[in-house]
């Protein structure tokens, strides 16, 4: 079990139970869309985020991104870190059928994947040194054809799939994730491999 300084916010109790088995950190839940009506909970999360930081770890489906965006609007960005699980088709063991989009949620992710996405988000892990930024900028996204061109949207989707990132990410969220995970030269190498003619 690893100890993380930041608190973590997930969607439901099964997500919370899964995280509590692998990390020593406060793990809160939104109760799905319940966070939209619960001002007291949002105030608590804001206070916790200001004191120790908050990692947002929602499912990679559309509903997860709606919840994530609500939190992003309610809590200043300087207190938030965003962890993104990859798009993996399947269903959780406890469910009789897959969710609406057919993707595994946080509770269905392998433990090593969850630890990797927390590290990639820049979680402050006791005993580990992490670099939060590699210096990838919006200008780099333009130069690599990932922004500011007719093909940019399609290219971002291809890149997200290649990198195991969820498809619902905005261009800014993708930039943030890429900057946490890859160096500029690593990103350039991936793009060169995907689009060798450029």
Backbone as CSV, one residue per row, in Angstrom:
resi,resn,N_x,N_y,N_z,CA_x,CA_y,CA_z,C_x,C_y,C_z
1,UNK,0.846,-1.185,0.000,0.000,0.000,0.000,0.885,1.239,0.000
2,UNK,0.540,2.208,-0.860,1.335,3.429,-0.913,0.599,4.564,-0.203
3,UNK,1.383,5.452,0.380,0.814,6.600,1.092,0.860,7.822,0.192
4,UNK,-0.300,8.458,-0.006,-0.427,9.627,-0.869,-0.860,10.814,-0.030
5,UNK,-0.182,11.940,-0.250,-0.520,13.146,0.516,-1.899,13.696,0.169
6,UNK,-2.220,13.769,-1.125,-3.489,14.348,-1.548,-4.671,13.457,-1.173
7,UNK,-5.823,14.075,-1.039,-7.074,13.321,-0.933,-7.488,12.948,-2.359
8,UNK,-8.336,11.949,-2.478,-8.788,11.480,-3.792,-10.312,11.499,-3.804
9,UNK,-10.892,11.951,-4.908,-12.341,11.932,-5.065,-12.702,10.994,-6.207
10,UNK,-13.605,10.055,-5.927,-14.084,9.085,-6.917,-15.603,9.196,-6.981
11,UNK,-16.215,8.430,-7.872,-17.661,8.551,-8.055,-18.478,7.792,-7.014
12,UNK,-18.207,6.513,-6.801,-19.083,5.709,-5.964,-18.372,4.898,-4.902
13,UNK,-19.162,4.182,-4.114,-18.595,3.443,-2.977,-17.715,2.278,-3.422
14,UNK,-18.022,1.647,-4.546,-17.171,0.550,-5.007,-15.818,1.077,-5.489
15,UNK,-15.836,2.250,-6.119,-14.575,2.910,-6.489,-13.777,3.226,-5.225
16,UNK,-14.466,3.744,-4.231,-13.840,4.107,-2.959,-13.220,2.874,-2.292
17,UNK,-13.966,1.775,-2.275,-13.445,0.538,-1.672,-12.209,0.034,-2.410
18,UNK,-12.234,0.094,-3.732,-11.089,-0.347,-4.530,-9.849,0.472,-4.195
19,UNK,-10.001,1.800,-4.153,-8.856,2.674,-3.864,-8.324,2.461,-2.455
20,UNK,-9.211,2.270,-1.518,-8.782,2.110,-0.127,-7.965,0.836,0.084
21,UNK,-8.044,-0.103,-0.845,-7.249,-1.332,-0.751,-5.817,-1.132,-1.239
22,UNK,-5.572,-0.045,-1.985,-4.233,0.110,-2.562,-3.507,1.382,-2.140
23,UNK,-4.247,2.372,-1.593,-3.597,3.610,-1.175,-3.975,3.972,0.253
24,UNK,-3.031,4.598,0.928,-3.276,5.167,2.245,-3.465,6.666,2.023
25,UNK,-4.721,7.060,1.839,-5.075,8.456,1.582,-6.566,8.603,1.850
26,UNK,-7.022,9.799,2.190,-8.463,10.003,2.320,-9.121,9.861,0.941
27,UNK,-10.147,9.027,0.847,-10.844,8.815,-0.416,-12.311,9.188,-0.218
28,UNK,-12.747,10.199,-0.945,-14.126,10.665,-0.873,-14.858,10.250,-2.130
29,UNK,-16.187,10.329,-2.079,-16.963,9.976,-3.274,-18.017,11.041,-3.560
30,UNK,-18.346,11.151,-4.835,-19.334,12.139,-5.276,-20.748,11.583,-5.181
31,UNK,-20.877,10.266,-5.017,-22.175,9.588,-5.115,-22.810,9.910,-6.469
32,UNK,-22.022,9.700,-7.496,-22.481,9.981,-8.859,-22.761,11.461,-9.026
33,UNK,-23.943,11.764,-9.532,-24.317,13.156,-9.736,-24.792,13.816,-8.446
34,UNK,-24.755,13.093,-7.336,-25.175,13.646,-6.046,-24.413,14.896,-5.663
35,UNK,-23.189,15.010,-6.134,-22.361,16.166,-5.801,-22.954,17.472,-6.344
36,UNK,-23.790,17.392,-7.368,-24.393,18.587,-7.943,-25.335,19.277,-6.957
37,UNK,-25.925,18.512,-6.047,-26.897,19.068,-5.106,-26.335,19.238,-3.698
38,UNK,-25.179,18.684,-3.442,-24.652,18.658,-2.078,-23.603,19.764,-1.882
39,UNK,-24.064,20.941,-1.505,-23.161,22.088,-1.327,-22.203,21.884,-0.161
40,UNK,-22.684,21.216,0.887,-21.817,20.974,2.045,-20.635,20.094,1.666
41,UNK,-20.905,19.056,0.873,-19.825,18.168,0.448,-18.824,18.915,-0.428
42,UNK,-19.325,19.740,-1.321,-18.442,20.512,-2.196,-17.586,21.482,-1.380
43,UNK,-18.187,22.095,-0.360,-17.429,22.998,0.516,-16.343,22.231,1.258
44,UNK,-16.662,21.021,1.715,-15.670,20.178,2.387,-14.530,19.821,1.435
45,UNK,-14.862,19.416,0.230,-13.840,19.063,-0.753,-12.951,20.258,-1.083
46,UNK,-13.554,21.435,-1.184,-12.780,22.645,-1.461,-11.788,22.915,-0.330
47,UNK,-12.254,22.756,0.900,-11.393,22.979,2.065,-10.243,21.972,2.104
48,UNK,-10.555,20.715,1.841,-9.529,19.665,1.826,-8.527,19.930,0.704
49,UNK,-9.045,20.319,-0.453,-8.167,20.599,-1.599,-7.195,21.721,-1.274
50,UNK,-7.658,22.749,-0.594,-6.797,23.878,-0.239,-5.707,23.472,0.744
51,UNK,-6.011,22.509,1.615,-5.053,22.112,2.658,-4.052,21.048,2.188
52,UNK,-4.525,20.087,1.389,-3.624,18.989,1.021,-3.644,18.605,-0.444
53,UNK,-4.505,19.237,-1.245,-4.618,18.883,-2.656,-5.669,17.808,-2.856
54,UNK,-6.222,17.735,-4.048,-7.277,16.773,-4.353,-7.026,16.178,-5.730
55,UNK,-7.030,14.858,-5.798,-6.894,14.150,-7.076,-8.277,13.715,-7.520
56,UNK,-8.673,14.119,-8.722,-9.971,13.747,-9.271,-9.776,12.483,-10.101
57,UNK,-10.469,11.409,-9.717,-10.343,10.115,-10.392,-11.738,9.584,-10.693
58,UNK,-12.280,10.010,-11.832,-13.614,9.559,-12.225,-13.493,8.548,-13.360
59,UNK,-14.610,7.894,-13.665,-14.635,6.947,-14.778,-14.358,7.688,-16.084
60,UNK,-14.004,6.936,-17.123,-13.655,7.556,-18.405,-14.854,7.683,-19.341
61,UNK,-16.048,7.441,-18.823,-17.239,7.608,-19.653,-17.735,9.050,-19.597
62,UNK,-18.764,9.341,-20.360,-19.297,10.699,-20.420,-19.735,11.223,-19.061
63,UNK,-20.403,10.389,-18.270,-20.862,10.811,-16.943,-19.682,11.180,-16.051
64,UNK,-18.600,10.410,-16.129,-17.408,10.704,-15.335,-16.818,12.060,-15.674
65,UNK,-16.851,12.424,-16.964,-16.320,13.719,-17.369,-17.244,14.861,-16.976
66,UNK,-18.554,14.624,-16.925,-19.486,15.652,-16.445,-19.196,15.949,-14.976
67,UNK,-19.000,14.905,-14.183,-18.691,15.065,-12.757,-17.340,15.760,-12.588
68,UNK,-16.347,15.324,-13.337,-15.010,15.930,-13.275,-15.084,17.429,-13.593
69,UNK,-15.825,17.781,-14.637,-15.933,19.186,-15.027,-16.661,20.015,-13.973
70,UNK,-17.630,19.416,-13.299,-18.318,20.125,-12.209,-17.329,20.446,-11.088
71,UNK,-16.500,19.485,-10.747,-15.488,19.701,-9.698,-14.488,20.761,-10.151
72,UNK,-14.083,20.705,-11.429,-13.134,21.698,-11.969,-13.695,23.107,-11.879
73,UNK,-15.005,23.251,-12.030,-15.625,24.576,-11.951,-15.780,25.047,-10.504
74,UNK,-15.856,24.115,-9.565,-16.136,24.468,-8.169,-14.879,24.676,-7.323
75,UNK,-13.762,24.092,-7.755,-12.529,24.150,-6.957,-11.412,24.717,-7.832
76,UNK,-10.658,25.692,-7.328,-9.576,26.279,-8.137,-8.585,25.225,-8.644
77,UNK,-8.178,25.385,-9.888,-7.304,24.413,-10.558,-5.989,24.187,-9.824
78,UNK,-5.483,25.202,-9.127,-4.188,25.049,-8.460,-4.220,24.018,-7.338
79,UNK,-5.416,23.630,-6.894,-5.544,22.632,-5.831,-5.881,21.234,-6.361
80,UNK,-6.076,21.116,-7.676,-6.528,19.855,-8.267,-5.453,19.178,-9.100
81,UNK,-5.491,17.856,-9.080,-4.720,17.033,-10.006,-5.721,16.073,-10.637
82,UNK,-5.522,15.755,-11.899,-6.484,14.910,-12.607,-5.837,13.597,-13.028
83,UNK,-6.427,12.507,-12.561,-5.988,11.160,-12.931,-7.023,10.591,-13.898
84,UNK,-6.556,10.063,-15.014,-7.444,9.536,-16.048,-7.203,8.049,-16.242
85,UNK,-8.264,7.256,-16.054,-8.130,5.833,-16.338,-8.284,5.620,-17.840
86,UNK,-7.651,4.579,-18.372,-7.767,4.332,-19.816,-9.135,3.779,-20.190
87,UNK,-9.492,3.921,-21.456,-10.717,3.312,-21.975,-10.460,1.827,-22.161
88,UNK,-11.072,1.010,-21.318,-10.965,-0.437,-21.441,-12.379,-0.999,-21.471
89,UNK,-12.700,-1.731,-22.518,-14.031,-2.322,-22.629,-14.195,-3.437,-21.611
90,UNK,-15.408,-3.563,-21.107,-15.699,-4.639,-20.168,-16.730,-4.225,-19.142
91,UNK,-16.939,-5.106,-18.159,-17.868,-4.830,-17.070,-17.253,-5.291,-15.760
92,UNK,-17.660,-4.642,-14.696,-17.168,-5.010,-13.377,-17.776,-6.350,-12.965
93,UNK,-17.062,-7.111,-12.142,-17.498,-8.450,-11.738,-18.863,-8.452,-11.058
94,UNK,-19.144,-7.422,-10.265,-20.388,-7.412,-9.502,-21.608,-7.089,-10.353
95,UNK,-21.398,-6.579,-11.567,-22.503,-6.158,-12.430,-22.931,-7.276,-13.371
96,UNK,-24.213,-7.268,-13.718,-24.719,-8.279,-14.646,-24.483,-7.883,-16.102
97,UNK,-24.346,-6.580,-16.343,-24.057,-6.122,-17.707,-23.150,-4.903,-17.654
98,UNK,-22.536,-4.615,-18.780,-21.632,-3.464,-18.863,-22.421,-2.164,-18.776
99,UNK,-21.726,-1.084,-18.457,-22.352,0.238,-18.402,-22.775,0.698,-19.784
100,UNK,-23.382,1.860,-19.830,-23.927,2.414,-21.069,-22.900,2.474,-22.196
101,UNK,-21.669,2.862,-21.879,-20.629,2.971,-22.911,-19.763,1.715,-23.000
102,UNK,-20.027,0.719,-22.167,-19.295,-0.544,-22.232,-17.860,-0.481,-21.742
103,UNK,-17.549,0.491,-20.871,-16.176,0.663,-20.387,-16.074,0.315,-18.911
104,UNK,-14.909,-0.197,-18.530,-14.641,-0.422,-17.119,-14.509,0.917,-16.408
105,UNK,-15.012,0.961,-15.180,-14.858,2.154,-14.361,-13.666,1.992,-13.434
106,UNK,-13.521,2.921,-12.513,-12.414,2.884,-11.554,-12.399,1.561,-10.811
107,UNK,-13.556,1.095,-10.365,-13.603,-0.139,-9.573,-13.131,-1.375,-10.342
108,UNK,-13.235,-1.339,-11.668,-12.843,-2.486,-12.479,-11.409,-2.452,-12.982
109,UNK,-10.706,-1.365,-12.706,-9.322,-1.226,-13.174,-8.378,-2.100,-12.357
110,UNK,-7.393,-2.705,-13.016,-6.355,-3.427,-12.268,-5.620,-2.463,-11.336
111,UNK,-5.177,-2.970,-10.209,-4.530,-2.118,-9.202,-3.282,-1.422,-9.742
112,UNK,-2.493,-2.120,-10.558,-1.284,-1.486,-11.086,-1.623,-0.331,-12.027
113,UNK,-2.736,-0.426,-12.751,-3.170,0.664,-13.627,-3.568,1.871,-12.786
114,UNK,-4.302,1.631,-11.704,-4.709,2.734,-10.827,-3.491,3.438,-10.225
115,UNK,-2.519,2.664,-9.798,-1.305,3.276,-9.239,-0.566,4.078,-10.302
116,UNK,-0.517,3.557,-11.519,0.141,4.279,-12.615,-0.559,5.596,-12.919
117,UNK,-1.909,5.593,-12.965,-2.611,6.838,-13.302,-2.481,7.859,-12.175
118,UNK,-2.390,7.399,-10.935,-2.164,8.325,-9.823,-0.769,8.939,-9.909
119,UNK,0.213,8.109,-10.230,1.583,8.630,-10.414,1.623,9.624,-11.579
120,UNK,0.977,9.247,-12.686,0.967,10.111,-13.867,0.295,11.453,-13.583
121,UNK,-0.656,11.468,-12.654,-1.346,12.709,-12.303,-0.484,13.603,-11.418
122,UNK,0.636,13.062,-10.946,1.512,13.847,-10.090,1.224,13.689,-8.612
123,UNK,0.612,12.559,-8.230,0.334,12.312,-6.816,1.629,12.389,-6.013
124,UNK,1.544,12.973,-4.824,2.696,13.067,-3.940,2.747,11.788,-3.115
125,UNK,3.615,10.870,-3.529,3.707,9.556,-2.904,4.896,9.529,-1.955
126,UNK,4.621,9.114,-0.729,5.682,9.063,0.281,6.807,8.157,-0.191
127,UNK,8.027,8.667,-0.153,9.195,7.886,-0.541,9.519,7.934,-2.023
128,UNK,8.727,8.646,-2.812,8.986,8.760,-4.242,9.143,10.229,-4.625
129,UNK,9.974,10.468,-5.601,10.130,11.809,-6.147,9.420,11.825,-7.489
130,UNK,8.568,12.822,-7.694,7.886,12.886,-8.988,8.078,14.253,-9.612
131,UNK,8.154,14.258,-10.932,8.228,15.507,-11.662,6.841,15.764,-12.233
132,UNK,6.286,16.923,-11.886,4.908,17.200,-12.274,4.756,17.700,-13.696
133,UNK,5.778,18.298,-14.269,5.629,18.876,-15.593,6.866,18.610,-16.438
134,UNK,6.619,18.299,-17.699,7.718,18.097,-18.641,7.857,19.280,-19.588
135,UNK,6.986,20.264,-19.467,7.108,21.471,-20.281,6.447,21.412,-21.636
136,UNK,5.510,20.482,-21.854,4.766,20.453,-23.112,3.770,21.610,-23.081
137,UNK,3.731,22.382,-24.153,2.919,23.598,-24.191,1.849,23.521,-25.282
138,UNK,0.961,24.521,-25.280,-0.050,24.618,-26.339,0.618,24.804,-27.695
139,UNK,1.724,25.511,-27.721,2.452,25.700,-28.983,2.966,24.357,-29.508
140,UNK,3.412,23.481,-28.603,3.839,22.144,-29.026,2.674,21.385,-29.660
141,UNK,1.485,21.545,-29.082,0.304,20.871,-29.620,0.017,21.364,-31.040
142,UNK,0.191,22.655,-31.264,-0.016,23.219,-32.603,1.034,22.667,-33.569
143,UNK,2.292,22.686,-33.160,3.389,22.207,-34.015,3.238,20.727,-34.374
144,UNK,2.645,19.955,-33.478,2.469,18.524,-33.718,1.145,18.209,-34.418
145,UNK,0.393,19.259,-34.781,-0.867,19.048,-35.489,-2.005,18.589,-34.596
146,UNK,-1.851,18.781,-33.295,-2.871,18.340,-32.340,-3.815,19.473,-31.950
147,UNK,-3.566,20.640,-32.480,-4.399,21.801,-32.199,-4.245,22.783,-33.348
148,UNK,-5.321,23.527,-33.643,-5.236,24.596,-34.625,-5.268,24.171,-36.079
149,UNK,-5.637,22.923,-36.355,-5.731,22.484,-37.748,-7.031,21.715,-37.947
150,UNK,-7.376,21.506,-39.201,-8.608,20.784,-39.532,-8.569,19.358,-38.986
151,UNK,-7.394,18.742,-39.002,-7.259,17.353,-38.586,-6.995,17.189,-37.080
152,UNK,-6.881,18.283,-36.358,-6.443,18.236,-34.961,-7.342,17.366,-34.087
153,UNK,-8.637,17.506,-34.222,-9.571,16.738,-33.392,-9.396,15.229,-33.616
154,UNK,-9.307,14.844,-34.894,-9.109,13.427,-35.219,-7.759,12.936,-34.693
155,UNK,-6.735,13.735,-34.861,-5.398,13.354,-34.387,-5.379,13.174,-32.869
156,UNK,-6.066,14.066,-32.165,-6.105,13.931,-30.702,-6.758,12.613,-30.301
157,UNK,-7.834,12.248,-30.993,-8.501,10.970,-30.679,-7.578,9.779,-30.933
158,UNK,-6.859,9.818,-32.056,-5.908,8.741,-32.375,-4.817,8.677,-31.302
159,UNK,-4.285,9.835,-30.926,-3.241,9.894,-29.910,-3.749,9.406,-28.555
160,UNK,-4.969,9.819,-28.189,-5.545,9.377,-26.921,-5.652,7.856,-26.876
161,UNK,-6.093,7.270,-27.973,-6.211,5.809,-28.024,-4.835,5.166,-27.927
162,UNK,-3.877,5.705,-28.650,-2.504,5.177,-28.635,-1.900,5.243,-27.237
163,UNK,-2.192,6.305,-26.505,-1.603,6.517,-25.177,-2.447,5.933,-24.043
164,UNK,-3.579,5.316,-24.390,-4.435,4.724,-23.370,-5.178,5.753,-22.535
165,UNK,-5.467,6.906,-23.134,-6.193,7.968,-22.433,-7.652,7.963,-22.873
166,UNK,-8.560,8.400,-22.015,-9.985,8.365,-22.367,-10.344,9.294,-23.522
167,UNK,-11.344,8.897,-24.285,-11.725,9.639,-25.482,-12.453,10.947,-25.191
168,UNK,-12.995,11.120,-24.014,-13.808,12.305,-23.721,-13.001,13.519,-23.253
169,UNK,-11.691,13.454,-23.287,-10.862,14.552,-22.797,-10.938,15.765,-23.721
170,UNK,-10.994,16.947,-23.121,-10.897,18.177,-23.922,-9.439,18.343,-24.358
171,UNK,-9.207,19.277,-25.270,-7.839,19.530,-25.732,-6.953,19.987,-24.572
172,UNK,-7.486,20.820,-23.689,-6.707,21.292,-22.542,-6.408,20.164,-21.553
173,UNK,-7.387,19.289,-21.323,-7.171,18.155,-20.422,-6.126,17.207,-21.011
174,UNK,-6.174,17.011,-22.331,-5.182,16.165,-22.997,-3.790,16.761,-22.844
175,UNK,-3.669,18.069,-23.050,-2.378,18.738,-22.877,-1.849,18.511,-21.466
176,UNK,-2.695,18.695,-20.473,-2.272,18.509,-19.085,-1.793,17.071,-18.849
177,UNK,-2.569,16.101,-19.338,-2.196,14.700,-19.139,-0.894,14.361,-19.855
178,UNK,-0.756,14.796,-21.103,0.469,14.516,-21.861,1.681,15.133,-21.170
179,UNK,1.515,16.340,-20.651,2.615,17.030,-19.982,3.054,16.301,-18.719
180,UNK,2.119,15.647,-18.059,2.465,14.896,-16.843,3.125,13.557,-17.159
181,UNK,2.739,12.967,-18.281,3.171,11.601,-18.587,4.415,11.543,-19.473
182,UNK,4.511,12.443,-20.460,5.566,12.350,-21.464,6.460,13.589,-21.473
183,UNK,7.688,13.380,-21.890,8.557,14.521,-22.192,8.195,14.998,-23.597
184,UNK,8.660,16.181,-23.970,8.384,16.706,-25.307,8.937,15.754,-26.369
185,UNK,10.149,15.238,-26.165,10.747,14.349,-27.169,9.985,13.025,-27.268
186,UNK,9.485,12.521,-26.158,8.679,11.282,-26.198,7.389,11.511,-26.978
187,UNK,6.745,12.651,-26.751,5.508,12.964,-27.471,5.792,13.131,-28.962
188,UNK,6.881,13.802,-29.289,7.248,13.978,-30.698,7.490,12.631,-31.367
189,UNK,8.117,11.698,-30.641,8.385,10.367,-31.202,7.086,9.610,-31.456
190,UNK,6.143,9.720,-30.536,4.846,9.049,-30.717,4.137,9.621,-31.936
191,UNK,4.116,10.950,-32.038,3.446,11.593,-33.177,4.139,11.240,-34.496
192,UNK,5.446,11.166,-34.496,6.185,10.776,-35.708,5.851,9.352,-36.136
193,UNK,5.669,8.500,-35.156,5.308,7.115,-35.446,3.879,7.038,-36.010
194,UNK,2.971,7.831,-35.438,1.575,7.804,-35.886,1.377,8.476,-37.237
195,UNK,2.126,9.571,-37.461,1.997,10.348,-38.708,3.384,10.575,-39.302
196,UNK,3.998,9.537,-39.882,5.388,9.615,-40.352,5.621,10.606,-41.489
197,UNK,4.612,11.007,-42.222,4.803,11.897,-43.371,4.985,13.347,-42.970
198,UNK,4.615,13.688,-41.737,4.651,15.110,-41.322,6.047,15.618,-41.168
